Amino acid sequence: MRPTLFEFAGGESAFLALAAAHHARCLADPELNHPFSHPDQHPQHVERLAAYWAEVMGGPPRYSESCGDHSTMVVMHTGNGDMTDLGRRFVECFVGAADDAELPEDPEFRGALRAYMQWAVDDVLSYAMPEDVPAARRVPSWSWGGLTAR
């Protein structure tokens, strides 16, 4: 049986490394720096981000159990105006962070990660305002072939 993307990546430590590397890349990006450097950002932002991505990729439901659902995450990121270029930059930082975190270089794995992040950015950008986000959406499940039903 094929491992989950979470297992293939290397588990929780791999997603923590990915989230830390992604956060660092976003801070270094002249356009993404602003949303990633707010003084009111949650002190465990990187850990929460790692838990979210890990859960999406087949890991334990730590984000859902302690932070909220997919709707909660999307609401936090909507209502900020046109973010088309920020979305593209976010995806590119994510792809680069996979290198920085030394995740497996397997092309199919890397393709699944990129496809997920593009889907996730498109999903967030599809809502103009927080009140447009449907309530109680579960954290998505992403596998080698894309979005799957939970």
C-alpha positions, -999 to +999 in steps of 0.1 A: +000+000+000+012+035-009+021+058+020+002+090+026+019+122+015+024+129+052+043+096+057+062+100+025+074+135+035+087+122+068+059+129+092+054+157+117+091+169+118+091+172+080+060+194+081+074+215+109+105+220+088+084+229+057+063+254+077+094+270+092+111+273+058+080+286+042+075+312+069+112+323+065+108+326+027+076+346+031+093+370+055+121+374+030+097+382+001+092+419-003+055+414-010+046+386+014+066+401+042+037+423+054+011+396+060+037+374+077+052+400+100+021+413+118+027+418+156-006+402+164+003+369+145-003+339+167+029+330+186+026+294+174+019+303+138+045+280+123+035+251+145-002+256+136+007+258+099+027+226+101-002+209+119-027+221+092-006+209+063+002+176+080-035+169+086-043+178+050-016+154+037-029+124+058-014+131+092-031+133+126-060+157+131-041+180+154-052+212+137-088+202+137-087+192+173-070+223+186-074+252+161-106+248+141-117+236+107-110+246+071-136+274+073-118+289+103-085+290+083-101+304+052-119+332+071-085+343+086-072+349+051-101+365+032-112+401+029-078+415+021-085+428-015-068+416-046-042+390-037-036+374-070+001+381-071+005+373-034-011+339-041+014+332-069+043+343-047+029+322-018+029+290-040+064+297-052+076+302-016+060+269-007+077+251-035+110+266-026+105+257+011+101+220+002+137+222-011+148+241+020+132+216+043+148+188+023+116+170+016+118+141-009+126+152-044+104+126-060+086+144-089+052+129-082+054+139-046+065+174-054+038+177-080+012+167-054+025+193-030+024+221-057-011+210-069-024+211-033-010+246-026-023+259-059-058+245-050-055+259-015-046+294-027-074+293-053-098+283-026-089+311-003-089+336-032-124+325-042-139+343-012-140+381-012-151+385+024-151+363+055-189+362+056-188+345+021-170+314+035-193+285+041-193+274+078-180+242+092-159+230+062-137+201+073-099+203+068-094+189+033-077+157+025-051+156-002-035+125-016-012+116-045-041+121-069-054+153-054-084+162-033-102+132-017-134+128+003-130+124+040 
